[in-house]
Amino acid sequence: MAAASFTCSLLCSPVTKSFTRLKLLNPNSLPRSAYGSRSVVIRSLAVQEDDKRTSDEAMSIDNLRGFVDLNVGKWTGSFHQFDGNGNLLHKIDTRLSASSYGEDELISLNQSLYIKQPTSATSVAEEEDEEPEWVEYKIKETNMFTVDKYQQIGFFPKERAFSLRYQTAGMLDTTLRQGVLGEDDTGEESPRFLKLPSRRPSLVCENCLYSKEMDRRARAFHIMDPKGVLDMLIVFLEERGAENLTHPVLDNPQDDAERITPFLGTWKGRSKTKRSGVYGATLSEADTVAVLDMNDKGHVVQDISSTSDAKNVTTKVHWVGKMSKNLVTFEEGYQMTLLPGGMYMGFPCDVAKSVAELKSFHLEFCWLESSFSRQRLVRTYDHEGLAVSSTYFYEMKV
């Protein structure tokens, strides 16, 4: 294994305010780029809950222990980078080792990501048969303080799903550099033929869903650029305890028309919404019906209804959109990128516009493991750009 190692700095430093909202920065206060221009950017989300919580919202040690246990193990997987149109840019083999230490409120999760390096372009012929190098990237530990304060976890123990936030895309940047360039990485900010995430992303969100059929999971990352527009989509597909991963192929250039087909039809199920934070207060549960169809004009039509358990009130949403290859754009300013392997990821066309118009917005990850069942995880932000809740859906096709 290669001696090189990296330490992740995904977690932000403490801030003095209870919340850091999504704000546009003054262009005149920004450093000039290499081209001498200035850009309007959005502050990275540093969402924190107010410290003055009531006793019934106290952080749950059981939830933290459950989250740690869910992640512990040796994961064999692959990293996939997609652009907003669903085109696969890079695939990299990865391994993740996760272990825990401590008890009760002091329990912590330690993780190391191992990235398979490509053969160097400068390798001599005699070295071509050598074993591949794996570079270690050490992720800072997760504990009661970090998972609640900084990562703003949305955790569903029974459903085995979670959402997390990050302030930087350092881990993803390193994975791309080491997995694509390897020893040929010169450290330049914008390597040729390699799309790297912004060093000042406005938002980095992870939505993770676990398989209902085996010990496999999909971790999906939305990365929004400093202007609040989608930068890239990342999917880690991993299996615990496996020597070789036998997951659905995500590097198969599936026909554009075929990607939307599995999602068409009527889906009925249940949803559960929880507030952000490891204390995991449940806000609501509901019966849901989602219908996705193509009309005679070739438009994508989506109808969603949700009937809450508590008030027996039904909320309905009707969206119409246009499809261009693997990207569906709805008139309401929302987009859905269709990915291989029965997945799609949804996001606003422009986060900055949503915030400016005082509109809430959400990021969605859907994983369809079979032709008749699917899981969805939605991370919701309010009109001030605060991560307020996560919603898990399990639905069956009817």
Sine and cosine of phi, psi and omega as CSV:
sin_phi,cos_phi,sin_psi,cos_psi,sin_omega,cos_omega
0.00,0.00,0.64,-0.77,-0.03,-1.00
-0.88,0.47,0.53,-0.85,-0.03,-1.00
-0.98,0.22,-0.37,0.93,-0.06,-1.00
-0.90,0.43,0.62,-0.79,0.07,-1.00
-0.56,-0.83,0.38,-0.92,-0.04,-1.00
-0.75,-0.66,0.48,-0.88,0.07,-1.00
-0.92,-0.38,0.79,-0.61,-0.04,-1.00
-0.97,0.23,0.66,-0.75,0.08,-1.00
-0.86,-0.50,0.78,0.63,-0.06,-1.00
-0.96,0.29,-0.44,0.90,-0.11,-0.99
-1.00,-0.01,0.67,-0.74,-0.08,-1.00
-0.99,0.14,0.31,-0.95,0.05,-1.00
-0.97,0.26,0.40,-0.92,0.02,-1.00
-0.86,0.52,0.56,-0.83,0.04,-1.00
-0.87,-0.49,0.30,-0.95,-0.10,-1.00
-1.00,0.06,-0.40,0.91,-0.01,-1.00
-1.00,-0.03,0.36,-0.93,0.02,-1.00
-0.93,0.36,-0.57,0.82,-0.01,-1.00
-0.72,-0.69,0.58,-0.82,0.22,-0.98
-0.90,-0.44,0.93,-0.37,-0.10,-1.00
-1.00,0.10,0.28,-0.96,0.05,-1.00
-0.96,0.28,0.90,-0.43,-0.06,-1.00
-0.72,-0.70,0.51,-0.86,0.15,-0.99
-0.98,0.18,0.71,-0.71,0.04,-1.00
-1.00,0.07,0.44,-0.90,0.09,-1.00
-0.93,0.37,0.86,-0.50,-0.03,-1.00
-0.84,0.55,-0.53,0.85,-0.05,-1.00
-0.94,0.34,-0.28,0.96,-0.01,-1.00
-1.00,-0.07,0.01,1.00,-0.08,-1.00
-1.00,-0.01,0.54,-0.84,0.07,-1.00
-0.93,0.37,0.52,-0.85,0.01,-1.00
-0.97,0.25,0.54,-0.84,0.04,-1.00
-0.99,0.16,-0.01,-1.00,0.01,-1.00
-0.89,0.46,-0.35,0.94,-0.02,-1.00
-0.99,-0.13,0.07,1.00,0.05,-1.00
0.99,0.16,0.09,1.00,-0.03,-1.00
-1.00,-0.09,0.32,-0.95,0.08,-1.00
-0.91,-0.41,0.50,-0.86,-0.03,-1.00
-0.80,-0.60,0.57,-0.82,0.13,-0.99
-0.99,0.11,0.81,-0.58,-0.05,-1.00
-0.81,-0.59,0.19,-0.98,0.03,-1.00
-0.93,-0.36,0.70,-0.72,0.04,-1.00
-0.87,0.49,0.61,-0.79,0.10,-1.00
-0.87,0.49,0.62,-0.79,0.02,-1.00
-0.94,0.34,0.82,-0.57,0.09,-1.00
-0.81,-0.59,0.94,0.34,-0.13,-0.99
-0.98,0.20,0.77,-0.64,0.06,-1.00
-0.69,-0.72,0.64,-0.77,0.09,-1.00
-0.97,0.22,0.48,-0.88,0.05,-1.00
-0.87,0.49,0.68,-0.73,-0.02,-1.00
-0.92,0.40,-0.39,0.92,-0.06,-1.00
-1.00,0.05,0.95,0.31,0.02,-1.00
-1.00,-0.05,0.47,-0.88,0.09,-1.00
-0.97,0.25,0.29,-0.96,-0.10,-0.99
-0.89,0.46,-0.52,0.85,-0.02,-1.00
-0.96,0.26,-0.11,0.99,0.06,-1.00
-0.96,-0.27,0.29,0.96,-0.02,-1.00
-0.88,0.48,0.54,-0.84,-0.02,-1.00
-0.89,0.45,0.62,-0.78,-0.09,-1.00
-0.99,-0.12,0.88,-0.48,0.07,-1.00
-0.91,0.41,-0.60,0.80,0.01,-1.00
-0.89,0.47,-0.64,0.77,0.03,-1.00
-0.90,0.44,-0.67,0.74,0.01,-1.00
-0.90,0.43,-0.69,0.72,0.03,-1.00
-0.89,0.46,-0.64,0.77,0.03,-1.00
-0.90,0.43,-0.63,0.78,0.03,-1.00
-0.91,0.41,-0.69,0.73,0.02,-1.00
-0.89,0.45,-0.74,0.67,0.00,-1.00
-0.87,0.50,-0.57,0.82,0.00,-1.00
-0.91,0.42,-0.48,0.88,-0.07,-1.00
-0.99,-0.13,-0.38,0.92,-0.08,-1.00
-0.89,0.46,0.64,-0.76,0.05,-1.00
0.68,-0.74,-0.03,-1.00,0.05,-1.00
-0.95,-0.30,0.88,-0.48,-0.09,-1.00
-0.94,-0.33,0.82,-0.58,0.10,-0.99
-0.98,-0.19,0.76,-0.65,-0.09,-1.00
-0.34,-0.94,-0.25,-0.97,0.04,-1.00
-0.54,-0.84,0.54,-0.84,-0.05,-1.00
-0.96,-0.28,0.77,-0.64,-0.02,-1.00
-0.81,-0.58,0.80,-0.60,0.04,-1.00
-0.96,-0.29,0.82,-0.57,0.03,-1.00
-0.86,-0.51,0.49,-0.87,0.18,-0.98
-1.00,0.05,0.01,-1.00,-0.07,-1.00
-0.91,0.41,-0.26,0.97,0.02,-1.00
-1.00,-0.08,0.09,1.00,0.04,-1.00
0.99,0.11,0.23,0.97,0.04,-1.00
-1.00,0.10,0.76,-0.65,0.02,-1.00
-0.96,0.28,0.84,-0.54,0.01,-1.00
-1.00,-0.08,-0.70,0.72,-0.01,-1.00
-0.48,-0.88,0.53,-0.85,0.14,-0.99
-0.80,-0.60,0.75,-0.66,-0.07,-1.00
-0.72,-0.69,0.72,-0.70,0.07,-1.00
-0.96,0.26,0.69,-0.73,-0.02,-1.00
-0.68,-0.74,0.34,-0.94,0.17,-0.99
-0.69,-0.72,0.57,-0.82,0.01,-1.00
-0.76,-0.65,0.80,-0.60,0.04,-1.00
-0.92,-0.40,0.83,-0.55,-0.04,-1.00
-0.78,-0.62,0.75,-0.66,0.02,-1.00
-0.66,-0.75,0.25,-0.97,-0.04,-1.00
-0.80,-0.59,0.36,-0.93,0.14,-0.99
-0.49,-0.87,0.35,-0.94,-0.01,-1.00
1.00,0.01,0.17,-0.98,-0.02,-1.00
-0.77,-0.64,0.39,-0.92,0.10,-0.99
0.77,0.63,-0.78,-0.63,-0.09,-1.00
-0.95,0.32,-0.15,0.99,0.01,-1.00
-0.99,-0.15,0.09,1.00,-0.01,-1.00
-0.92,0.39,0.64,-0.77,-0.03,-1.00
-0.70,-0.72,0.43,-0.90,0.03,-1.00
-0.92,-0.40,0.84,-0.54,0.08,-1.00
-0.96,-0.29,0.72,-0.69,-0.04,-1.00
-0.70,-0.72,0.64,-0.77,0.11,-0.99
-0.79,-0.61,0.79,-0.61,0.05,-1.00
-0.99,-0.17,0.77,-0.64,0.03,-1.00
-0.94,-0.34,0.81,-0.59,-0.12,-0.99
-0.92,-0.39,0.81,-0.59,0.00,-1.00
-0.98,0.22,0.83,-0.55,-0.01,-1.00
-1.00,0.07,0.54,-0.84,0.09,-1.00
-0.98,0.21,0.24,-0.97,0.08,-1.00
-0.93,0.36,0.74,-0.67,-0.03,-1.00
-0.92,0.39,0.61,-0.79,0.02,-1.00
-0.91,0.41,-0.32,0.95,-0.03,-1.00
-0.99,-0.14,0.10,1.00,-0.02,-1.00
-0.91,0.42,0.62,-0.79,0.05,-1.00
-0.99,0.11,0.30,-0.95,-0.12,-0.99
-0.85,0.52,-0.58,0.81,-0.07,-1.00
-0.93,0.37,-0.34,0.94,-0.07,-1.00
-1.00,-0.05,-0.05,1.00,-0.11,-0.99
-0.91,0.42,-0.41,0.91,-0.04,-1.00
-1.00,-0.05,0.09,1.00,-0.01,-1.00
-0.95,0.32,0.38,-0.92,0.04,-1.00
-0.90,0.43,0.57,-0.82,0.01,-1.00
-0.91,0.42,0.50,-0.87,0.03,-1.00
-1.00,0.05,0.63,-0.77,0.08,-1.00
-0.87,-0.49,0.86,-0.51,-0.01,-1.00
-1.00,-0.07,0.74,-0.68,-0.01,-1.00
-1.00,0.00,0.73,-0.68,0.08,-1.00
-0.85,-0.53,0.93,-0.37,-0.07,-1.00
-1.00,0.07,0.85,-0.53,0.03,-1.00
-1.00,-0.01,0.73,-0.69,0.00,-1.00
-0.85,0.52,0.55,-0.84,-0.10,-0.99
-0.88,0.47,0.50,-0.87,0.08,-1.00
-0.96,-0.27,0.79,-0.62,0.01,-1.00
-0.63,-0.78,-0.10,-0.99,-0.08,-1.00
-0.84,0.55,-0.64,0.77,-0.06,-1.00
-0.96,0.29,-0.76,0.65,-0.10,-0.99
-0.94,0.34,-0.65,0.76,-0.09,-1.00
-0.93,0.36,-0.48,0.88,-0.01,-1.00
-1.00,-0.03,-0.72,0.70,-0.09,-1.00
-0.97,0.26,-0.74,0.67,-0.18,-0.98
-0.98,-0.21,-0.69,0.72,-0.05,-1.00
-1.00,0.09,-0.23,0.97,0.07,-1.00
0.74,0.67,0.84,0.55,-0.11,-0.99
-0.87,0.49,0.61,-0.79,0.24,-0.97
-0.89,-0.46,0.96,-0.26,-0.20,-0.98
-0.88,-0.48,0.73,-0.69,0.02,-1.00
-0.84,-0.54,1.00,-0.04,-0.12,-0.99
-0.87,0.50,-0.76,0.65,-0.05,-1.00
-0.92,0.39,-0.60,0.80,-0.05,-1.00
-0.99,0.11,-0.22,0.97,-0.04,-1.00
0.83,0.55,0.93,0.36,0.02,-1.00
-0.44,-0.90,0.48,-0.88,0.06,-1.00
-0.39,-0.92,0.39,-0.92,0.11,-0.99
-0.84,-0.54,0.61,-0.80,0.03,-1.00
-0.67,-0.74,0.39,-0.92,0.09,-1.00
-0.86,-0.50,0.47,-0.88,0.05,-1.00
-0.72,-0.69,0.42,-0.91,0.03,-1.00
-1.00,-0.04,-0.45,0.90,0.02,-1.00
-0.78,-0.63,0.19,-0.98,0.06,-1.00
-0.93,-0.38,0.58,0.81,-0.08,-1.00
-0.85,0.52,-0.68,0.73,0.00,-1.00
-0.90,0.45,-0.66,0.75,-0.02,-1.00
-0.94,0.35,-0.61,0.79,0.05,-1.00
-0.88,0.47,-0.73,0.68,-0.01,-1.00
-0.91,0.42,-0.64,0.77,0.02,-1.00
-0.87,0.50,-0.68,0.74,0.01,-1.00
-0.93,0.38,-0.71,0.71,-0.01,-1.00
-0.89,0.47,-0.75,0.66,-0.06,-1.00
-0.97,0.25,-0.52,0.86,-0.05,-1.00
-0.99,0.10,-0.37,0.93,0.00,-1.00
-0.95,-0.30,-0.72,0.70,-0.04,-1.00
-1.00,-0.04,-0.61,0.79,-0.01,-1.00
0.86,0.50,-0.75,-0.66,-0.03,-1.00
-0.93,0.36,-0.23,0.97,0.00,-1.00
-1.00,0.06,0.03,1.00,0.02,-1.00
-0.94,0.34,0.86,-0.52,0.00,-1.00
-1.00,-0.09,-0.04,1.00,0.03,-1.00
1.00,0.07,0.07,1.00,0.00,-1.00
-0.92,0.39,0.47,-0.88,-0.12,-0.99
-0.93,0.38,-0.58,0.81,-0.03,-1.00
-0.76,-0.65,0.98,0.18,0.00,-1.00
-0.87,0.49,0.54,-0.84,0.01,-1.00
-0.91,0.40,0.66,-0.75,0.04,-1.00
0.91,0.41,0.31,0.95,0.02,-1.00
-0.70,-0.72,0.87,-0.50,0.04,-1.00
-1.00,0.00,0.91,-0.42,0.02,-1.00
-0.96,-0.26,0.49,-0.87,0.04,-1.00
-0.92,0.39,0.45,-0.89,0.02,-1.00
-0.87,0.50,0.57,-0.82,0.06,-1.00
-0.97,0.22,-0.23,0.97,0.03,-1.00
-0.77,-0.63,0.88,0.47,-0.03,-1.00
-0.92,0.40,0.56,-0.83,0.07,-1.00
-0.98,0.21,-0.39,0.92,-0.05,-1.00
-0.32,-0.95,0.73,-0.68,0.13,-0.99
-0.76,-0.66,0.88,-0.47,-0.07,-1.00
-0.79,-0.62,0.73,-0.68,0.10,-0.99
-0.94,-0.34,0.79,-0.61,0.15,-0.99
-0.89,-0.45,0.84,-0.54,-0.07,-1.00
-0.88,-0.48,0.78,-0.63,0.05,-1.00
-0.84,-0.54,0.67,-0.74,0.02,-1.00
-0.98,-0.21,0.58,-0.82,0.02,-1.00
-0.90,0.44,0.57,-0.82,0.10,-0.99
-1.00,0.09,-0.19,0.98,-0.15,-0.99
-0.95,-0.30,-0.45,0.89,-0.05,-1.00
-0.43,-0.90,0.04,-1.00,-0.05,-1.00
-1.00,0.09,0.93,0.38,-0.05,-1.00
-0.74,-0.67,0.47,-0.88,0.02,-1.00
-0.57,-0.82,0.35,-0.94,0.10,-1.00
-0.82,-0.57,0.83,-0.56,0.04,-1.00
-0.93,-0.36,0.91,-0.43,-0.09,-1.00
-0.94,-0.34,0.74,-0.67,-0.02,-1.00
-0.90,-0.44,0.79,-0.61,0.23,-0.97
-0.99,-0.10,0.78,-0.63,0.11,-0.99
-0.86,-0.52,0.88,-0.47,0.03,-1.00
-0.98,-0.21,0.67,-0.74,-0.05,-1.00
-0.97,0.25,0.07,-1.00,-0.07,-1.00
-0.86,0.51,-0.37,0.93,0.01,-1.00
-1.00,0.00,-0.02,1.00,0.02,-1.00
1.00,0.03,0.28,0.96,0.02,-1.00
-0.95,-0.31,0.53,-0.85,-0.04,-1.00
-0.82,0.57,0.77,-0.64,0.04,-1.00
-1.00,-0.07,-0.78,0.63,0.02,-1.00
-0.21,-0.98,0.21,-0.98,0.07,-1.00
-0.86,-0.52,0.67,-0.74,-0.02,-1.00
-0.80,-0.60,0.68,-0.74,0.09,-1.00
-0.75,-0.66,0.84,-0.54,0.22,-0.98
-0.99,-0.11,0.82,-0.57,0.11,-0.99
-0.92,-0.39,0.88,-0.47,-0.18,-0.98
-0.71,-0.70,0.49,-0.87,0.04,-1.00
-0.75,-0.66,0.73,-0.69,-0.07,-1.00
-1.00,0.10,0.75,-0.66,0.09,-1.00
0.98,0.19,0.11,0.99,-0.04,-1.00
-1.00,-0.09,0.64,-0.77,0.07,-1.00
-0.97,0.24,-0.70,0.72,0.02,-1.00
-0.79,-0.61,0.71,-0.70,-0.05,-1.00
-0.98,0.20,0.76,-0.64,0.03,-1.00
-0.87,-0.49,0.81,0.58,-0.06,-1.00
-1.00,-0.04,0.20,-0.98,0.08,-1.00
-0.85,0.53,0.59,-0.81,-0.05,-1.00
-0.95,0.31,0.84,-0.54,0.04,-1.00
-0.97,-0.25,-0.06,1.00,0.01,-1.00
-0.97,-0.25,0.30,0.95,0.05,-1.00
-1.00,-0.01,0.87,-0.49,0.00,-1.00
-0.94,0.33,0.97,0.25,-0.03,-1.00
-0.89,0.46,0.59,-0.81,0.03,-1.00
-0.83,0.56,0.64,-0.77,-0.06,-1.00
-0.82,0.58,-0.71,0.71,-0.05,-1.00
-0.90,0.43,-0.48,0.88,-0.06,-1.00
-0.97,0.26,-0.44,0.90,-0.08,-1.00
-0.92,0.39,-0.57,0.82,-0.03,-1.00
-1.00,0.09,-0.37,0.93,-0.10,-1.00
-0.81,0.58,-0.72,0.69,-0.03,-1.00
-0.88,0.48,-0.39,0.92,-0.06,-1.00
-1.00,-0.02,-0.21,0.98,-0.01,-1.00
-0.94,0.34,0.58,-0.82,0.03,-1.00
0.87,-0.49,-0.26,-0.97,-0.06,-1.00
-0.95,-0.33,0.76,-0.65,-0.02,-1.00
-0.85,-0.53,0.79,-0.61,0.03,-1.00
-0.87,-0.49,0.62,-0.79,-0.01,-1.00
-0.11,-0.99,-0.43,-0.90,-0.04,-1.00
-0.78,-0.62,0.49,-0.87,0.08,-1.00
-0.78,-0.62,0.48,-0.88,0.08,-1.00
-0.71,-0.71,0.80,-0.60,-0.02,-1.00
-0.93,-0.37,0.75,-0.66,0.01,-1.00
-0.80,-0.60,0.53,-0.85,0.10,-1.00
-0.94,0.33,0.43,-0.90,0.05,-1.00
-0.91,0.41,0.59,-0.81,0.03,-1.00
0.87,-0.49,0.49,-0.87,-0.09,-1.00
-0.94,0.34,-0.27,0.96,0.04,-1.00
-0.93,0.37,-0.38,0.93,0.23,-0.97
0.89,0.45,0.66,0.75,0.04,-1.00
-0.92,0.39,0.81,-0.59,0.02,-1.00
-0.99,0.14,0.82,-0.58,0.01,-1.00
-1.00,0.07,-0.67,0.74,-0.05,-1.00
-0.29,-0.96,0.36,-0.93,0.16,-0.99
-0.74,-0.67,0.51,-0.86,-0.12,-0.99
-0.44,-0.90,0.37,-0.93,0.20,-0.98
-1.00,0.03,0.69,-0.73,-0.06,-1.00
-0.79,-0.61,0.52,-0.85,0.13,-0.99
-0.72,-0.70,0.83,-0.55,0.02,-1.00
-0.83,-0.55,0.78,-0.63,-0.01,-1.00
-0.84,-0.55,0.79,-0.62,0.05,-1.00
-0.80,-0.60,0.84,-0.54,-0.05,-1.00
-0.62,-0.78,0.24,-0.97,0.14,-0.99
-0.94,-0.35,0.80,-0.60,0.01,-1.00
-1.00,0.06,-0.01,-1.00,-0.08,-1.00
-0.93,0.36,-0.19,0.98,0.05,-1.00
-1.00,-0.09,0.04,1.00,-0.02,-1.00
0.99,0.14,0.19,0.98,0.02,-1.00
-1.00,0.06,0.47,-0.88,0.07,-1.00
-1.00,-0.01,0.81,-0.59,-0.03,-1.00
-0.89,-0.45,0.81,-0.59,0.01,-1.00
-0.84,-0.54,0.81,-0.58,0.07,-1.00
-0.85,-0.53,0.81,-0.59,0.00,-1.00
-0.79,-0.61,0.75,-0.66,0.09,-1.00
-0.79,-0.61,0.59,-0.81,-0.03,-1.00
-0.67,-0.74,0.82,-0.58,0.00,-1.00
-0.92,-0.40,0.93,-0.37,-0.08,-1.00
-0.95,0.31,0.54,-0.84,0.03,-1.00
-0.94,0.34,-0.66,0.75,-0.14,-0.99
-0.93,0.37,-0.75,0.66,-0.11,-0.99
-0.95,-0.32,-0.08,1.00,-0.02,-1.00
0.81,0.59,0.61,0.79,0.02,-1.00
-0.97,-0.24,0.73,-0.69,-0.01,-1.00
-0.98,-0.21,0.79,-0.61,0.07,-1.00
-0.94,-0.34,0.72,-0.69,-0.03,-1.00
-0.84,-0.54,0.60,-0.80,0.04,-1.00
-0.76,-0.65,0.75,-0.67,0.01,-1.00
-0.82,-0.57,0.88,-0.48,-0.01,-1.00
-0.82,-0.57,0.59,-0.81,0.08,-1.00
-0.81,-0.58,0.72,-0.70,-0.04,-1.00
-0.60,-0.80,0.18,-0.98,0.04,-1.00
-0.93,-0.37,0.57,-0.82,-0.03,-1.00
-0.95,-0.32,0.78,-0.63,0.08,-1.00
-0.81,-0.59,0.97,-0.23,-0.10,-0.99
0.83,0.56,-0.93,-0.38,-0.07,-1.00
-0.98,-0.21,0.21,0.98,-0.04,-1.00
-0.88,-0.48,0.83,-0.56,0.08,-1.00
-0.97,-0.26,0.82,-0.58,0.02,-1.00
-0.90,-0.43,0.89,-0.46,0.00,-1.00
-1.00,0.02,0.46,-0.89,-0.03,-1.00
-0.88,0.47,-0.39,0.92,-0.03,-1.00
-0.99,0.17,0.13,0.99,0.04,-1.00
1.00,0.09,0.51,0.86,-0.01,-1.00
-0.80,-0.60,0.59,-0.80,-0.02,-1.00
-0.82,-0.57,0.43,-0.90,0.00,-1.00
-0.70,-0.72,0.89,-0.45,0.02,-1.00
-0.99,-0.12,0.83,-0.55,0.00,-1.00
-1.00,0.05,0.80,-0.60,-0.04,-1.00
-0.92,-0.40,0.31,-0.95,0.11,-0.99
-0.91,0.41,0.21,-0.98,0.08,-1.00
0.97,0.24,0.34,0.94,0.02,-1.00
0.94,0.33,0.64,0.77,-0.01,-1.00
-0.80,-0.60,0.47,-0.88,0.27,-0.96
-0.56,-0.83,0.40,-0.92,0.03,-1.00
-0.77,-0.63,0.76,-0.65,-0.04,-1.00
-0.93,-0.37,0.49,-0.87,-0.08,-1.00
-0.25,-0.97,0.37,-0.93,0.05,-1.00
-0.94,0.34,0.49,-0.87,0.09,-1.00
-0.90,0.43,-0.57,0.82,-0.07,-1.00
-0.47,-0.88,0.97,-0.25,0.00,-1.00
-0.89,0.45,-0.65,0.76,-0.02,-1.00
-0.86,0.50,-0.63,0.78,0.02,-1.00
-0.91,0.41,-0.66,0.75,0.03,-1.00
-0.87,0.50,-0.70,0.72,0.00,-1.00
-0.92,0.39,-0.68,0.73,-0.01,-1.00
-0.89,0.46,-0.54,0.84,-0.01,-1.00
-1.00,-0.03,0.18,0.98,0.02,-1.00
0.84,0.54,0.66,0.75,0.01,-1.00
-0.94,-0.34,0.64,-0.77,0.12,-0.99
-0.95,0.31,0.31,-0.95,0.03,-1.00
-0.51,-0.86,0.23,-0.97,-0.03,-1.00
-0.57,-0.82,0.38,-0.93,0.09,-1.00
-0.89,-0.47,0.70,-0.71,-0.13,-0.99
-0.77,-0.64,0.59,-0.81,0.14,-0.99
-0.76,-0.65,0.79,-0.61,0.00,-1.00
-0.84,-0.54,0.71,-0.71,0.01,-1.00
-0.76,-0.64,0.89,-0.46,0.01,-1.00
-0.96,-0.26,0.98,-0.22,-0.04,-1.00
-0.99,0.16,-0.46,0.89,0.01,-1.00
-0.68,-0.73,0.09,-1.00,-0.04,-1.00
-0.96,0.27,-0.16,0.99,-0.10,-1.00
-0.83,-0.56,-0.03,1.00,0.00,-1.00
-0.60,-0.80,0.50,-0.86,0.02,-1.00
-0.46,-0.89,0.35,-0.94,0.10,-1.00
-0.86,-0.52,0.56,-0.83,0.09,-1.00
-0.71,-0.71,0.57,-0.82,0.07,-1.00
-0.75,-0.67,0.81,-0.59,-0.08,-1.00
-0.85,-0.53,0.80,-0.60,0.05,-1.00
-0.97,-0.24,0.86,-0.51,-0.11,-0.99
-0.95,-0.32,0.69,-0.72,0.05,-1.00
-0.88,-0.48,0.61,-0.79,0.00,-1.00
-0.99,0.12,-0.05,-1.00,-0.10,-0.99
-0.94,0.35,-0.13,0.99,0.07,-1.00
-0.98,-0.19,0.07,1.00,0.02,-1.00
1.00,0.10,0.32,0.95,0.00,-1.00
-1.00,-0.07,0.73,-0.69,0.07,-1.00
-0.96,0.28,0.95,-0.31,-0.15,-0.99
-0.96,-0.26,-0.45,0.89,-0.05,-1.00
-0.32,-0.95,0.23,-0.97,0.13,-0.99
-0.75,-0.67,0.59,-0.81,-0.01,-1.00
-0.79,-0.62,0.78,-0.62,0.03,-1.00
-0.97,-0.26,0.70,-0.71,0.04,-1.00
-0.84,-0.55,0.67,-0.74,0.21,-0.98
-0.80,-0.60,0.85,-0.53,-0.15,-0.99
-0.72,-0.70,0.52,-0.86,0.05,-1.00
-0.89,-0.45,0.59,-0.81,0.02,-1.00
-0.99,0.17,0.69,-0.72,-0.03,-1.00
-0.87,-0.50,0.00,0.00,0.00,0.00
